[in-house]
Amino acid sequence: PRKMAAAMSASARPACLSSTCLCPPSSRGAHTAPWTSRVDVPHPCRGRNRFVPRAAASGDAPGVSLVAEPLTKEAFAPFGQIARPEEDGVEFGPDDAQLDLSRGTPRFYIMRLRDKTMSFDTITFHAQVTQCLGALGDQPWYMAVSAPTKDVGKFPRREDLKVFKIPPGVFVKMHAATWHAGPLWDAANGPGSMDFYNLELSDTNQVDHNCHSYEVPFEVVDEE
């Protein structure tokens, strides 16, 4: 079987305790430069936030692997919904994406990501909005998710995390406050960049990134 995995080096980062934290780019699978765990060190978060030294998550260890599973309606239900093509004229129903964009100005845009890996060490949630993500093109991609806790102190442990392989031609809607890391893919053996349509709020990236950074990265493995 073909395995896809790429590790990124672990760096000591503190957990962000602010509800207005802008997470480091690694929540979307990007490499970031190491920085130290001190309260007076500049941080990618914006605004006046507090930080404390980060504790290792239960079950974390160098090279911890998470096996990607196929995307199905039932498996993804605790985290959100799947939207697939449907015929024109079909009326709105419970299988359509149930959106909550009521707490700000909706923003629908195409997000270009580059040079991603199959590894992450930061996970985030958006408490104020449901989020929709889907890829343009014909390449699959991956997303790590965990059920909402609405509390950065109650971050997902290894046993709480699920990784889904998302095929082309569908998008996912995440419930408000669903923990997620991605989109991820193996740029070293695939496209160097991918475009994603993204529906959130106009200020989600500024005021609604609530994040936790792990001591070591998780590696996503595709065993298909």
Solvent accessible surface area in square Angstrom, and as a share of the most:
residue,aa,sasa,rsa
1,P,146,0.92
2,R,137,0.50
3,K,134,0.57
4,M,32,0.14
5,A,52,0.41
6,A,28,0.21
7,A,69,0.54
8,M,10,0.05
9,S,95,0.61
10,A,56,0.44
11,S,10,0.06
12,A,59,0.46
13,R,3,0.01
14,P,4,0.03
15,A,14,0.11
16,C,1,0.01
17,L,67,0.34
18,S,19,0.12
19,S,81,0.52
20,T,61,0.35
21,C,0,0.00
22,L,32,0.16
23,C,11,0.06
24,P,3,0.02
25,P,75,0.47
26,S,0,0.00
27,S,5,0.03
28,R,49,0.18
29,G,0,0.00
30,A,18,0.14
31,H,112,0.50
32,T,34,0.20
33,A,78,0.60
34,P,103,0.65
35,W,43,0.15
36,T,81,0.47
37,S,39,0.25
38,R,142,0.52
39,V,111,0.64
40,D,94,0.49
41,V,31,0.18
42,P,122,0.77
43,H,29,0.13
44,P,56,0.35
45,C,14,0.08
46,R,128,0.47
47,G,70,0.67
48,R,243,0.89
49,N,27,0.14
50,R,171,0.62
51,F,22,0.09
52,V,62,0.36
53,P,96,0.60
54,R,18,0.07
55,A,72,0.56
56,A,63,0.49
57,A,4,0.03
58,S,62,0.40
59,G,52,0.50
60,D,27,0.14
61,A,48,0.37
62,P,118,0.74
63,G,40,0.38
64,V,14,0.08
65,S,42,0.27
66,L,14,0.07
67,V,80,0.46
68,A,15,0.11
69,E,51,0.23
70,P,86,0.54
71,L,14,0.07
72,T,56,0.33
73,K,127,0.54
74,E,133,0.60
75,A,35,0.27
76,F,0,0.00
77,A,53,0.41
78,P,75,0.47
79,F,13,0.05
80,G,3,0.03
81,Q,36,0.16
82,I,20,0.10
83,A,18,0.14
84,R,128,0.47
85,P,116,0.73
86,E,102,0.46
87,E,138,0.62
88,D,151,0.78
89,G,69,0.66
90,V,86,0.49
91,E,151,0.68
92,F,150,0.63
93,G,21,0.20
94,P,116,0.73
95,D,97,0.50
96,D,31,0.16
97,A,19,0.15
98,Q,76,0.34
99,L,83,0.41
100,D,52,0.27
101,L,42,0.21
102,S,94,0.60
103,R,146,0.53
104,G,40,0.38
105,T,88,0.51
106,P,70,0.44
107,R,97,0.35
108,F,141,0.59
109,Y,42,0.16
110,I,105,0.53
111,M,13,0.06
112,R,142,0.52
113,L,17,0.08
114,R,143,0.52
115,D,100,0.52
116,K,14,0.06
117,T,15,0.08
118,M,0,0.00
119,S,0,0.00
120,F,0,0.00
121,D,2,0.01
122,T,0,0.00
123,I,0,0.00
124,T,3,0.02
125,F,7,0.03
126,H,5,0.02
127,A,33,0.25
128,Q,73,0.32
129,V,2,0.01
130,T,9,0.05
131,Q,4,0.02
132,C,8,0.05
133,L,3,0.02
134,G,0,0.00
135,A,8,0.07
136,L,76,0.38
137,G,61,0.59
138,D,110,0.57
139,Q,75,0.33
140,P,47,0.30
141,W,1,0.00
142,Y,4,0.01
143,M,0,0.00
144,A,0,0.00
145,V,0,0.00
146,S,6,0.04
147,A,44,0.34
148,P,46,0.29
149,T,56,0.33
150,K,150,0.63
151,D,57,0.29
152,V,25,0.14
153,G,50,0.48
154,K,131,0.55
155,F,31,0.13
156,P,3,0.02
157,R,86,0.31
158,R,93,0.34
159,E,129,0.58
160,D,66,0.34
161,L,12,0.06
162,K,95,0.40
163,V,3,0.02
164,F,1,0.00
165,K,37,0.16
166,I,0,0.00
167,P,49,0.31
168,P,53,0.33
169,G,49,0.47
170,V,9,0.05
171,F,52,0.22
172,V,0,0.00
173,K,5,0.02
174,M,3,0.01
175,H,65,0.29
176,A,32,0.25
177,A,1,0.01
178,T,2,0.01
179,W,0,0.00
180,H,11,0.05
181,A,0,0.00
182,G,2,0.02
183,P,0,0.00
184,L,0,0.00
185,W,7,0.03
186,D,9,0.05
187,A,16,0.13
188,A,95,0.74
189,N,127,0.65
190,G,40,0.39
191,P,42,0.27
192,G,41,0.39
193,S,41,0.26
194,M,11,0.05
195,D,31,0.16
196,F,0,0.00
197,Y,56,0.21
198,N,0,0.00
199,L,28,0.14
200,E,1,0.00
201,L,5,0.03
202,S,55,0.36
203,D,60,0.31
204,T,1,0.01
205,N,30,0.15
206,Q,73,0.32
207,V,69,0.39
208,D,5,0.03
209,H,10,0.05
210,N,4,0.02
211,C,3,0.02
212,H,4,0.02
213,S,4,0.02
214,Y,1,0.00
215,E,54,0.24
216,V,22,0.13
217,P,8,0.05
218,F,0,0.00
219,E,28,0.12
220,V,0,0.00
221,V,15,0.09
222,D,2,0.01
223,E,83,0.37
224,E,120,0.54
